[in-house]
Amino acid sequence: MASQLDIVNDALGHLGQEPLNDLTAGSLDTSTAAKKILRHLDSARRSVVSRGGWTSHRAYTTLQAATIAGYVNFRLPGVFSQPGDLLRIWAISGSDWTLDAWTWPSWSPDLPLPTTSSVGQITWESGTELVNGAVIRVLRANVTDQLQIAYIADRPYEALSQPLADAITYDVAYRACEGVTADDRLKKALDDKRAESILSAAAFDATQEDPGPLIPARTAVLRQSCA
C-alpha cells in the first residue's frame, strides 16, 4: 500500500530533490519541486491505473438501461450511464473484447486505448450525451435492457500495490521533470523507466489471465546489444 506522500517523495528522489516529512502547506512551502509534482499527481495516477486490468482496481456491476429524452441511435439503441468512478471499461459480458487485449503486449505510456468494440454478440461504445445542458458519460450498446460490465475504478492511493505506485512515481516524475530540472537526458531516462515500471507492475499483478509477453525497455535492449 502506498500514500501520496510516498509517491511524492519517491518522485522527488528521481528528480534529485530532498523528501518531505508531510504534505502540509508548511512543508510544501519549502519545496517548489513538490508543488510541481502535486500538480501532475492525480492525472498521472488516473492515467497509469486506466492502462491495465489491475485486480486492485477492478469493479463489477450491472447497468440498467437509461432513458434519455431524444436519444435515437439506429445502430446502438441502448444507452447506459457509466459509473461515476469508472476510469476504463475492462470487459463486457457478451463481448469477447477486454482491455487486456489492447494493453499487453503493445502498451506505451502515450498510446490511446480504443473505446469501442464490435467483437462478440454485444456491440458497444463509450461516449457522452447532453442531458438538460449537462454532459454525462454513457455506454451505448445493441442491447436495451441491462449490461454487465467489469471496469477499472478510480480508488484511493491506499489501494495501489507497491509496483503500481512505483509506475505512477516514474510517470509523475517524467511529467514534472521539465519544470523541476529542465534536464532532457533525465526526462528521457524517466520516460524509459515509466514504460518499464508499468510492465513490471503488470507482471506482479496476479490474475487468472495471461498479461502477455513483457516488452523490454529500450534501454535494456540497448544494454544487451552492447554486451
ChimeraX commands (.cxc) that place a marker at each C-alpha (Angstrom):
marker #1 position 0.00,0.00,0.00 radius 0.5
marker #1 position 1.24,3.47,-0.88 radius 0.5
marker #1 position 0.33,7.01,0.08 radius 0.5
marker #1 position 0.50,10.33,-1.70 radius 0.5
marker #1 position 3.50,11.24,0.45 radius 0.5
marker #1 position 5.34,8.05,-0.54 radius 0.5
marker #1 position 4.83,8.73,-4.24 radius 0.5
marker #1 position 5.75,12.41,-3.97 radius 0.5
marker #1 position 8.95,11.63,-2.04 radius 0.5
marker #1 position 9.97,8.89,-4.48 radius 0.5
marker #1 position 9.37,11.26,-7.39 radius 0.5
marker #1 position 11.41,13.95,-5.64 radius 0.5
marker #1 position 14.22,11.42,-5.30 radius 0.5
marker #1 position 14.11,10.62,-9.02 radius 0.5
marker #1 position 14.45,14.35,-9.69 radius 0.5
marker #1 position 17.35,14.81,-7.28 radius 0.5
marker #1 position 15.31,16.65,-4.66 radius 0.5
marker #1 position 15.02,16.25,-0.89 radius 0.5
marker #1 position 11.99,14.40,0.61 radius 0.5
marker #1 position 9.26,15.98,2.73 radius 0.5
marker #1 position 8.00,14.94,6.15 radius 0.5
marker #1 position 4.39,15.57,5.15 radius 0.5
marker #1 position 2.24,17.35,2.55 radius 0.5
marker #1 position 1.04,20.21,4.76 radius 0.5
marker #1 position 1.17,23.74,3.41 radius 0.5
marker #1 position 4.18,24.50,5.60 radius 0.5
marker #1 position 6.20,21.62,4.16 radius 0.5
marker #1 position 5.17,22.39,0.59 radius 0.5
marker #1 position 6.31,25.99,1.02 radius 0.5
marker #1 position 9.85,24.61,1.40 radius 0.5
marker #1 position 9.77,22.65,-1.88 radius 0.5
marker #1 position 8.78,24.17,-5.21 radius 0.5
marker #1 position 9.54,20.79,-6.80 radius 0.5
marker #1 position 6.95,19.05,-4.60 radius 0.5
marker #1 position 4.32,21.62,-5.59 radius 0.5
marker #1 position 5.03,20.94,-9.27 radius 0.5
marker #1 position 4.80,17.18,-8.71 radius 0.5
marker #1 position 1.46,17.53,-6.93 radius 0.5
marker #1 position 0.03,19.42,-9.91 radius 0.5
marker #1 position 0.52,16.28,-12.01 radius 0.5
marker #1 position -0.05,13.58,-9.41 radius 0.5
marker #1 position -3.76,12.82,-9.77 radius 0.5
marker #1 position -3.56,12.94,-13.57 radius 0.5
marker #1 position -0.60,10.56,-13.54 radius 0.5
marker #1 position -2.37,8.18,-11.17 radius 0.5
marker #1 position -5.55,8.05,-13.25 radius 0.5
marker #1 position -3.59,7.65,-16.47 radius 0.5
marker #1 position -1.46,4.76,-15.20 radius 0.5
marker #1 position -4.34,2.98,-13.46 radius 0.5
marker #1 position -6.52,3.21,-16.57 radius 0.5
marker #1 position -3.87,1.35,-18.58 radius 0.5
marker #1 position -4.39,-2.14,-17.16 radius 0.5
marker #1 position -6.88,-4.57,-15.71 radius 0.5
marker #1 position -5.45,-4.29,-12.20 radius 0.5
marker #1 position -7.17,-6.60,-9.74 radius 0.5
marker #1 position -6.80,-3.94,-7.04 radius 0.5
marker #1 position -8.93,-1.52,-9.06 radius 0.5
marker #1 position -11.32,-3.87,-10.83 radius 0.5
marker #1 position -15.06,-3.47,-10.12 radius 0.5
marker #1 position -18.14,-5.30,-11.39 radius 0.5
marker #1 position -21.69,-4.05,-11.83 radius 0.5
marker #1 position -24.87,-4.50,-13.81 radius 0.5
marker #1 position -26.07,-1.35,-15.57 radius 0.5
marker #1 position -29.74,-0.81,-16.24 radius 0.5
marker #1 position -30.78,0.96,-19.42 radius 0.5
marker #1 position -31.27,4.71,-19.02 radius 0.5
marker #1 position -33.99,6.84,-20.55 radius 0.5
marker #1 position -32.64,9.93,-22.26 radius 0.5
marker #1 position -35.14,12.21,-23.94 radius 0.5
marker #1 position -34.47,12.49,-27.65 radius 0.5
marker #1 position -31.90,9.69,-27.74 radius 0.5
marker #1 position -32.02,7.99,-31.13 radius 0.5
marker #1 position -29.37,5.56,-32.33 radius 0.5
marker #1 position -30.35,3.07,-35.02 radius 0.5
marker #1 position -27.10,1.11,-34.56 radius 0.5
marker #1 position -26.83,1.11,-30.75 radius 0.5
marker #1 position -30.34,1.71,-29.37 radius 0.5
marker #1 position -29.46,1.02,-25.73 radius 0.5
marker #1 position -27.87,3.72,-23.57 radius 0.5
marker #1 position -26.43,3.22,-20.07 radius 0.5
marker #1 position -25.00,5.73,-17.59 radius 0.5
marker #1 position -21.39,4.96,-16.70 radius 0.5
marker #1 position -20.46,4.51,-13.02 radius 0.5
marker #1 position -19.08,7.70,-11.53 radius 0.5
marker #1 position -15.77,6.06,-10.58 radius 0.5
marker #1 position -15.17,4.42,-13.95 radius 0.5
marker #1 position -11.74,5.04,-15.48 radius 0.5
marker #1 position -11.83,2.42,-18.20 radius 0.5
marker #1 position -14.03,-0.47,-19.30 radius 0.5
marker #1 position -12.22,-3.77,-18.76 radius 0.5
marker #1 position -14.77,-6.27,-20.09 radius 0.5
marker #1 position -18.45,-6.50,-21.02 radius 0.5
marker #1 position -20.37,-9.76,-20.71 radius 0.5
marker #1 position -21.37,-10.96,-24.15 radius 0.5
marker #1 position -18.43,-9.27,-25.84 radius 0.5
marker #1 position -15.14,-11.06,-26.47 radius 0.5
marker #1 position -13.25,-7.77,-26.02 radius 0.5
marker #1 position -11.24,-6.99,-22.89 radius 0.5
marker #1 position -8.96,-4.13,-22.01 radius 0.5
marker #1 position -6.05,-6.54,-21.56 radius 0.5
marker #1 position -6.18,-7.45,-25.24 radius 0.5
marker #1 position -5.20,-3.88,-26.04 radius 0.5
marker #1 position -2.71,-3.13,-23.25 radius 0.5
marker #1 position -0.47,-6.20,-23.44 radius 0.5
marker #1 position 1.94,-6.55,-25.06 radius 0.5
marker #1 position 1.70,-3.34,-27.12 radius 0.5
marker #1 position 1.43,-0.85,-24.24 radius 0.5
marker #1 position 3.19,2.50,-24.26 radius 0.5
marker #1 position 2.61,5.41,-21.86 radius 0.5
marker #1 position 1.09,7.64,-24.54 radius 0.5
marker #1 position -0.86,5.05,-26.53 radius 0.5
marker #1 position -4.61,5.83,-26.61 radius 0.5
marker #1 position -6.86,2.87,-25.95 radius 0.5
marker #1 position -9.92,2.13,-28.09 radius 0.5
marker #1 position -13.34,2.77,-26.57 radius 0.5
marker #1 position -15.46,0.69,-28.92 radius 0.5
marker #1 position -15.97,-2.99,-29.70 radius 0.5
marker #1 position -17.85,-4.98,-32.28 radius 0.5
marker #1 position -16.42,-8.33,-31.12 radius 0.5
marker #1 position -18.85,-10.97,-29.86 radius 0.5
marker #1 position -22.63,-10.72,-29.57 radius 0.5
marker #1 position -22.69,-7.31,-27.90 radius 0.5
marker #1 position -21.57,-4.25,-29.81 radius 0.5
marker #1 position -20.86,-1.19,-27.69 radius 0.5
marker #1 position -19.07,2.12,-27.49 radius 0.5
marker #1 position -18.20,4.64,-24.80 radius 0.5
marker #1 position -19.33,8.22,-25.28 radius 0.5
marker #1 position -21.20,11.21,-23.87 radius 0.5
marker #1 position -24.72,12.58,-24.10 radius 0.5
marker #1 position -26.09,16.01,-23.31 radius 0.5
marker #1 position -28.88,15.87,-20.70 radius 0.5
marker #1 position -30.51,19.12,-19.55 radius 0.5
marker #1 position -27.41,21.03,-20.54 radius 0.5
marker #1 position -25.06,18.69,-18.64 radius 0.5
marker #1 position -22.66,16.22,-20.22 radius 0.5
marker #1 position -22.94,12.66,-18.89 radius 0.5
marker #1 position -20.72,9.71,-19.73 radius 0.5
marker #1 position -22.59,6.77,-21.25 radius 0.5
marker #1 position -22.18,3.38,-22.83 radius 0.5
marker #1 position -24.17,2.75,-25.99 radius 0.5
marker #1 position -24.94,-0.84,-26.92 radius 0.5
marker #1 position -27.04,-3.04,-29.17 radius 0.5
marker #1 position -28.98,-4.32,-26.12 radius 0.5
marker #1 position -31.72,-2.33,-24.42 radius 0.5
marker #1 position -32.25,-4.00,-21.03 radius 0.5
marker #1 position -29.06,-4.36,-18.99 radius 0.5
marker #1 position -25.31,-4.54,-19.40 radius 0.5
marker #1 position -22.94,-6.48,-17.15 radius 0.5
marker #1 position -19.54,-4.82,-17.06 radius 0.5
marker #1 position -16.17,-5.12,-15.39 radius 0.5
marker #1 position -14.29,-1.86,-15.16 radius 0.5
marker #1 position -11.25,-0.17,-13.70 radius 0.5
marker #1 position -12.36,2.07,-10.84 radius 0.5
marker #1 position -10.86,5.28,-9.50 radius 0.5
marker #1 position -9.79,4.33,-5.96 radius 0.5
marker #1 position -7.71,5.97,-3.20 radius 0.5
marker #1 position -3.93,5.83,-3.17 radius 0.5
marker #1 position -4.05,3.21,-0.43 radius 0.5
marker #1 position -5.45,0.71,-2.96 radius 0.5
marker #1 position -2.23,0.82,-5.01 radius 0.5
marker #1 position 0.17,-2.09,-4.92 radius 0.5
marker #1 position 3.80,-1.06,-4.50 radius 0.5
marker #1 position 4.75,-1.90,-8.11 radius 0.5
marker #1 position 1.79,0.14,-9.39 radius 0.5
marker #1 position 2.75,3.02,-7.09 radius 0.5
marker #1 position 6.28,2.81,-8.50 radius 0.5
marker #1 position 4.89,3.12,-12.02 radius 0.5
marker #1 position 2.95,6.24,-11.01 radius 0.5
marker #1 position 6.08,7.63,-9.35 radius 0.5
marker #1 position 8.05,7.40,-12.58 radius 0.5
marker #1 position 5.16,8.78,-14.60 radius 0.5
marker #1 position 4.68,11.85,-12.39 radius 0.5
marker #1 position 8.46,12.43,-12.21 radius 0.5
marker #1 position 8.55,12.37,-16.01 radius 0.5
marker #1 position 5.71,14.88,-16.22 radius 0.5
marker #1 position 7.29,17.25,-13.70 radius 0.5
marker #1 position 10.88,16.84,-14.89 radius 0.5
marker #1 position 10.98,19.73,-17.34 radius 0.5
marker #1 position 9.57,22.18,-14.82 radius 0.5
marker #1 position 11.81,20.98,-11.98 radius 0.5
marker #1 position 15.16,20.22,-13.61 radius 0.5
marker #1 position 14.94,21.17,-17.33 radius 0.5
marker #1 position 17.19,18.14,-17.85 radius 0.5
marker #1 position 16.37,16.49,-21.19 radius 0.5
marker #1 position 18.58,13.47,-20.55 radius 0.5
marker #1 position 16.89,12.79,-17.22 radius 0.5
marker #1 position 13.46,13.20,-18.81 radius 0.5
marker #1 position 14.39,10.63,-21.46 radius 0.5
marker #1 position 15.60,8.20,-18.78 radius 0.5
marker #1 position 12.36,8.67,-16.82 radius 0.5
marker #1 position 10.36,8.05,-19.98 radius 0.5
marker #1 position 12.08,4.67,-20.35 radius 0.5
marker #1 position 11.58,3.85,-16.67 radius 0.5
marker #1 position 7.86,4.67,-16.66 radius 0.5
marker #1 position 7.27,2.22,-19.53 radius 0.5
marker #1 position 9.43,-0.44,-17.90 radius 0.5
marker #1 position 7.84,0.01,-14.46 radius 0.5
marker #1 position 4.26,-0.44,-15.61 radius 0.5
marker #1 position 5.18,-3.66,-17.35 radius 0.5
marker #1 position 6.82,-4.82,-14.13 radius 0.5
marker #1 position 3.62,-3.93,-12.29 radius 0.5
marker #1 position 1.64,-5.99,-14.79 radius 0.5
marker #1 position 3.88,-8.99,-14.14 radius 0.5
marker #1 position 3.31,-8.57,-10.39 radius 0.5
marker #1 position -0.45,-8.20,-10.72 radius 0.5
marker #1 position -1.72,-11.75,-10.15 radius 0.5
marker #1 position -4.71,-12.66,-12.28 radius 0.5
marker #1 position -6.01,-15.77,-13.99 radius 0.5
marker #1 position -5.46,-14.08,-17.33 radius 0.5
marker #1 position -2.08,-14.13,-19.04 radius 0.5
marker #1 position -0.97,-10.49,-19.47 radius 0.5
marker #1 position 1.12,-11.48,-22.45 radius 0.5
marker #1 position 4.85,-11.19,-23.04 radius 0.5
marker #1 position 6.52,-8.20,-21.45 radius 0.5
marker #1 position 8.25,-5.81,-23.82 radius 0.5
marker #1 position 11.78,-4.93,-22.65 radius 0.5
marker #1 position 12.58,-1.26,-22.19 radius 0.5
marker #1 position 14.57,0.44,-24.93 radius 0.5
marker #1 position 17.50,0.90,-22.54 radius 0.5
marker #1 position 17.52,-2.83,-21.72 radius 0.5
marker #1 position 17.63,-3.71,-25.42 radius 0.5
marker #1 position 20.50,-1.27,-25.90 radius 0.5
marker #1 position 22.45,-2.79,-23.00 radius 0.5
marker #1 position 22.02,-6.28,-24.48 radius 0.5
marker #1 position 23.18,-5.13,-27.91 radius 0.5
marker #1 position 26.29,-3.54,-26.40 radius 0.5
marker #1 position 27.18,-6.52,-24.19 radius 0.5
marker link #1:1,2 radius 0.2
marker link #1:2,3 radius 0.2
marker link #1:3,4 radius 0.2
marker link #1:4,5 radius 0.2
marker link #1:5,6 radius 0.2
marker link #1:6,7 radius 0.2
marker link #1:7,8 radius 0.2
marker link #1:8,9 radius 0.2
marker link #1:9,10 radius 0.2
marker link #1:10,11 radius 0.2
marker link #1:11,12 radius 0.2
marker link #1:12,13 radius 0.2
marker link #1:13,14 radius 0.2
marker link #1:14,15 radius 0.2
marker link #1:15,16 radius 0.2
marker link #1:16,17 radius 0.2
marker link #1:17,18 radius 0.2
marker link #1:18,19 radius 0.2
marker link #1:19,20 radius 0.2
marker link #1:20,21 radius 0.2
marker link #1:21,22 radius 0.2
marker link #1:22,23 radius 0.2
marker link #1:23,24 radius 0.2
marker link #1:24,25 radius 0.2
marker link #1:25,26 radius 0.2
marker link #1:26,27 radius 0.2
marker link #1:27,28 radius 0.2
marker link #1:28,29 radius 0.2
marker link #1:29,30 radius 0.2
marker link #1:30,31 radius 0.2
marker link #1:31,32 radius 0.2
marker link #1:32,33 radius 0.2
marker link #1:33,34 radius 0.2
marker link #1:34,35 radius 0.2
marker link #1:35,36 radius 0.2
marker link #1:36,37 radius 0.2
marker link #1:37,38 radius 0.2
marker link #1:38,39 radius 0.2
marker link #1:39,40 radius 0.2
marker link #1:40,41 radius 0.2
marker link #1:41,42 radius 0.2
marker link #1:42,43 radius 0.2
marker link #1:43,44 radius 0.2
marker link #1:44,45 radius 0.2
marker link #1:45,46 radius 0.2
marker link #1:46,47 radius 0.2
marker link #1:47,48 radius 0.2
marker link #1:48,49 radius 0.2
marker link #1:49,50 radius 0.2
marker link #1:50,51 radius 0.2
marker link #1:51,52 radius 0.2
marker link #1:52,53 radius 0.2
marker link #1:53,54 radius 0.2
marker link #1:54,55 radius 0.2
marker link #1:55,56 radius 0.2
marker link #1:56,57 radius 0.2
marker link #1:57,58 radius 0.2
marker link #1:58,59 radius 0.2
marker link #1:59,60 radius 0.2
marker link #1:60,61 radius 0.2
marker link #1:61,62 radius 0.2
marker link #1:62,63 radius 0.2
marker link #1:63,64 radius 0.2
marker link #1:64,65 radius 0.2
marker link #1:65,66 radius 0.2
marker link #1:66,67 radius 0.2
marker link #1:67,68 radius 0.2
marker link #1:68,69 radius 0.2
marker link #1:69,70 radius 0.2
marker link #1:70,71 radius 0.2
marker link #1:71,72 radius 0.2
marker link #1:72,73 radius 0.2
marker link #1:73,74 radius 0.2
marker link #1:74,75 radius 0.2
marker link #1:75,76 radius 0.2
marker link #1:76,77 radius 0.2
marker link #1:77,78 radius 0.2
marker link #1:78,79 radius 0.2
marker link #1:79,80 radius 0.2
marker link #1:80,81 radius 0.2
marker link #1:81,82 radius 0.2
marker link #1:82,83 radius 0.2
marker link #1:83,84 radius 0.2
marker link #1:84,85 radius 0.2
marker link #1:85,86 radius 0.2
marker link #1:86,87 radius 0.2
marker link #1:87,88 radius 0.2
marker link #1:88,89 radius 0.2
marker link #1:89,90 radius 0.2
marker link #1:90,91 radius 0.2
marker link #1:91,92 radius 0.2
marker link #1:92,93 radius 0.2
marker link #1:93,94 radius 0.2
marker link #1:94,95 radius 0.2
marker link #1:95,96 radius 0.2
marker link #1:96,97 radius 0.2
marker link #1:97,98 radius 0.2
marker link #1:98,99 radius 0.2
marker link #1:99,100 radius 0.2
marker link #1:100,101 radius 0.2
marker link #1:101,102 radius 0.2
marker link #1:102,103 radius 0.2
marker link #1:103,104 radius 0.2
marker link #1:104,105 radius 0.2
marker link #1:105,106 radius 0.2
marker link #1:106,107 radius 0.2
marker link #1:107,108 radius 0.2
marker link #1:108,109 radius 0.2
marker link #1:109,110 radius 0.2
marker link #1:110,111 radius 0.2
marker link #1:111,112 radius 0.2
marker link #1:112,113 radius 0.2
marker link #1:113,114 radius 0.2
marker link #1:114,115 radius 0.2
marker link #1:115,116 radius 0.2
marker link #1:116,117 radius 0.2
marker link #1:117,118 radius 0.2
marker link #1:118,119 radius 0.2
marker link #1:119,120 radius 0.2
marker link #1:120,121 radius 0.2
marker link #1:121,122 radius 0.2
marker link #1:122,123 radius 0.2
marker link #1:123,124 radius 0.2
marker link #1:124,125 radius 0.2
marker link #1:125,126 radius 0.2
marker link #1:126,127 radius 0.2
marker link #1:127,128 radius 0.2
marker link #1:128,129 radius 0.2
marker link #1:129,130 radius 0.2
marker link #1:130,131 radius 0.2
marker link #1:131,132 radius 0.2
marker link #1:132,133 radius 0.2
marker link #1:133,134 radius 0.2
marker link #1:134,135 radius 0.2
marker link #1:135,136 radius 0.2
marker link #1:136,137 radius 0.2
marker link #1:137,138 radius 0.2
marker link #1:138,139 radius 0.2
marker link #1:139,140 radius 0.2
marker link #1:140,141 radius 0.2
marker link #1:141,142 radius 0.2
marker link #1:142,143 radius 0.2
marker link #1:143,144 radius 0.2
marker link #1:144,145 radius 0.2
marker link #1:145,146 radius 0.2
marker link #1:146,147 radius 0.2
marker link #1:147,148 radius 0.2
marker link #1:148,149 radius 0.2
marker link #1:149,150 radius 0.2
marker link #1:150,151 radius 0.2
marker link #1:151,152 radius 0.2
marker link #1:152,153 radius 0.2
marker link #1:153,154 radius 0.2
marker link #1:154,155 radius 0.2
marker link #1:155,156 radius 0.2
marker link #1:156,157 radius 0.2
marker link #1:157,158 radius 0.2
marker link #1:158,159 radius 0.2
marker link #1:159,160 radius 0.2
marker link #1:160,161 radius 0.2
marker link #1:161,162 radius 0.2
marker link #1:162,163 radius 0.2
marker link #1:163,164 radius 0.2
marker link #1:164,165 radius 0.2
marker link #1:165,166 radius 0.2
marker link #1:166,167 radius 0.2
marker link #1:167,168 radius 0.2
marker link #1:168,169 radius 0.2
marker link #1:169,170 radius 0.2
marker link #1:170,171 radius 0.2
marker link #1:171,172 radius 0.2
marker link #1:172,173 radius 0.2
marker link #1:173,174 radius 0.2
marker link #1:174,175 radius 0.2
marker link #1:175,176 radius 0.2
marker link #1:176,177 radius 0.2
marker link #1:177,178 radius 0.2
marker link #1:178,179 radius 0.2
marker link #1:179,180 radius 0.2
marker link #1:180,181 radius 0.2
marker link #1:181,182 radius 0.2
marker link #1:182,183 radius 0.2
marker link #1:183,184 radius 0.2
marker link #1:184,185 radius 0.2
marker link #1:185,186 radius 0.2
marker link #1:186,187 radius 0.2
marker link #1:187,188 radius 0.2
marker link #1:188,189 radius 0.2
marker link #1:189,190 radius 0.2
marker link #1:190,191 radius 0.2
marker link #1:191,192 radius 0.2
marker link #1:192,193 radius 0.2
marker link #1:193,194 radius 0.2
marker link #1:194,195 radius 0.2
marker link #1:195,196 radius 0.2
marker link #1:196,197 radius 0.2
marker link #1:197,198 radius 0.2
marker link #1:198,199 radius 0.2
marker link #1:199,200 radius 0.2
marker link #1:200,201 radius 0.2
marker link #1:201,202 radius 0.2
marker link #1:202,203 radius 0.2
marker link #1:203,204 radius 0.2
marker link #1:204,205 radius 0.2
marker link #1:205,206 radius 0.2
marker link #1:206,207 radius 0.2
marker link #1:207,208 radius 0.2
marker link #1:208,209 radius 0.2
marker link #1:209,210 radius 0.2
marker link #1:210,211 radius 0.2
marker link #1:211,212 radius 0.2
marker link #1:212,213 radius 0.2
marker link #1:213,214 radius 0.2
marker link #1:214,215 radius 0.2
marker link #1:215,216 radius 0.2
marker link #1:216,217 radius 0.2
marker link #1:217,218 radius 0.2
marker link #1:218,219 radius 0.2
marker link #1:219,220 radius 0.2
marker link #1:220,221 radius 0.2
marker link #1:221,222 radius 0.2
marker link #1:222,223 radius 0.2
marker link #1:223,224 radius 0.2
marker link #1:224,225 radius 0.2
marker link #1:225,226 radius 0.2
marker link #1:226,227 radius 0.2
view
